[in-house]
Amino acid sequence: MNVRKTFLALALAGAFVAPVAVHAGTVVVDIAPPAPVYEQMPARQGFIVTPGYYRFDSERHAHTWVKGEYQPERRGEHYVASEWREHEGRYQFNEGRWERDR
């Protein structure tokens, strides 16, 4: 009898949690991020601005804003901003990164 109650409690608890999947550092959720916040950050010599983005907070089951920041320029590289992509009603987060120029 206790096994049934435990199983039922786990099943009900799972029904109220926003589905989140993490695969090799990739976050996929069913909740769309809000519209981006556009921040005004003045240019600084020798730096680039990495724009802010929404990160999914699995404890709060909500997106939270991460402010943009300054990063030192990297010769021969460019910054690709963080982004959310929708695919079949699910949203995948792609972390910002540096890539070599071609």
N, C-alpha and C positions, 0 to 999 in steps of 0.2 A: 504494500500500500504506500509506503514512504517513497518508493522508487517512482511510482506513478505521479505523486504530488511533486516530487523534485523535477521530473520530466516536464510536467505541465507548467510549473513555475518558470523553467528555463525557456520553454516555447513561448510563453506569454511575454517574458522579458525581451526576447529577441524580436518580437513583433513591433515593439516601440522604439527600436534603435534604427537610426538611419543607416542603411547598408553602406559599408565602406570596405573596399578591397585594396590591399597593398601588395603589389607584385614587384619585387626587385627595385624598391625605391619609388615605384609609381603609385599614386593615389587615385582611386576611381570611386566616385560617389554618385548618388542619385539626386543630390540637391544642387541646383544650378547656382553658380556664384552671382552675387549682386553686380550691378554695373560698376566698372572700375572708377576709382577716385583719381582725378587728375590733380597732381601736385605741382606747384610752381617751385622749382629749384633752380637758382641762378647757376650759370656756367662757372666752373672753376678751372683754372689753368692746370693741365696735367691730370685731370680727373674726368670720368664720365658719370652720368647719373644712371643708376640701375633703377628702373621704375618700380613703384610699389605693386603689390599683388595681394589677392586673397588666398589665404591658406585655410584648409579645412581643419577645424578643431574637433577631433573625434570625441572628446569629453563633453563638449557643449553641443555637439551635433549641429554646428553652424560654421559659416565662413567668418574668418577674422582678417582684418586688414593689416598688412605688414608694410610699413612706410618704405619709400624709396630711400636710396643711400648713394653716397659718392664712393666710387671705386677708382683706384689708380689706373690710368690708361695702360694698356699692354700693347706694345708695338707688335704688329703682325697678327693681331687678334681683334675680334669684335665681340660684343656682348649680345646674346640672344635672350630676350626678356622671358620671364616666367609667363605661362599662359594656361588657361583651361580650354580644353577642346571637348565638344559634345559629340557623342557617337551613340546612336540608338537609345537616346534618353538617359545616358549615363555621362558623367563628366570626368575627364582624365586630366590630372595636373601634370604639366611638364615644367620642371624646375629650370630657372634661369641658368645660363652657362656661358663660358667663353669658348669661342671657336676660332680656329686659324683662318686668316684671310686667304683667299684663293688667288 
